[in-house]
Amino acid sequence: MLAQARQAGLPPAGNPQGRCSIPAEAQAEDVSQPDQVIGDGRPSSCTSQAVVDAVARGGVITFNCGPAPVTIALQATAKVFNNTGPKIVLDGGGKVTLSGGGARRILYMNTCDPDQVWTTPHCDDQDHPRLTVQNLTFSNADSTGEAYDGGGAIYVRGGRFKIVNSRFFNNTCDAEGPDVGGAAVRVFDQYQDQPVYVVNSTFGGGSRYGNVGSNGGGLSSIGVSFTVLNSLFSYNKAIGTGANPARPGTPGGGSGGAIYNDGNTFTLRLCGTSIEHNTANEGGGAIFFVSNDRTGTLVIENSTLRDNPSAGFETPGYPGIFYLGNGDPQVTDSVIE
């Protein structure tokens, strides 16, 4: 990721102080024998249409855009078709930025969308496609007003999904609504409730790069578990007003400056992760975590949560966190202030 770190002085991927071990299933995918290569070595060959077409075909996808970092401005959202793969890997080699141009979502996968092909009778609980984004930057996406709300840069429903060595800058989704969220990433449903892994990745990273939406500036989900390892969330904002359920006379939203989790049984595990300088108009400047049936758990290990103001409400003793779950948050070797 050194090329990304040098690119225009942008923040690098991940938390440099993170030292948590990465399980095999959360590590980057092997792309030494790609099924598709976008580009022929010239920056001009790495086009929006090439990205859209490659994602539609599936498989392991890499880029050959020349030695220097490049930004590809997408003119349409790249959409996964559910009868491809089953493994779909998009690897930018640390030199590729995909931009939504302030006008569109960048990447979309939905196993329950008939336009993307239904492949099983249980679309919300199938093991494919298995989508990985790695060594990529996602910037300036905007899903405001789009179908399947939230997920400014990436929207995923079903199958499996993980994020490795990637960065999310200046992405947005709808600015209001009680269940709209994920200015960077929104996830519904995962096969057998397995976790989404977020590894060595950055959401924001500087005062000019934060992701902004009604809820969950970085990550948002309903009933989905996340395992977040050695990652950084900073300067992300939840800007809705009225919380969830929305107070009378308000549009709702404003919770989970960095991370928004809602639903029933799920887990959020942070390890080696820094969450700093995020804000929420309502609850959880850092984390909003509500397990409606009180079975969900929040685990924080070897992490730092600092200066994440909640303008509305938070759980006493846990600055920047609003938590309703099974017992108290499980905090080990971490700083929360």
PyMOL commands that set and color helices and strands:
alter all, ss='L'
color gray80, all
select helices_A, chain A and resi 2-9+24-26+43-45+48-57+114-116+123-125+191-193
alter helices_A, ss='H'
color red, helices_A
select strands_A, chain A and resi 36-38+59-63+70-73+78-79+87-99+107-110+130-139+154-157+160-164+167-169+185-188+196-199+202-204+212-213+219-222+226-229+232-234+237-238+259-263+267-271+274-276+279-280+287-291+297-301+304-306+321-324+330-332+335-336
alter strands_A, ss='S'
color yellow, strands_A
deselect
rebuild
show_as cartoon
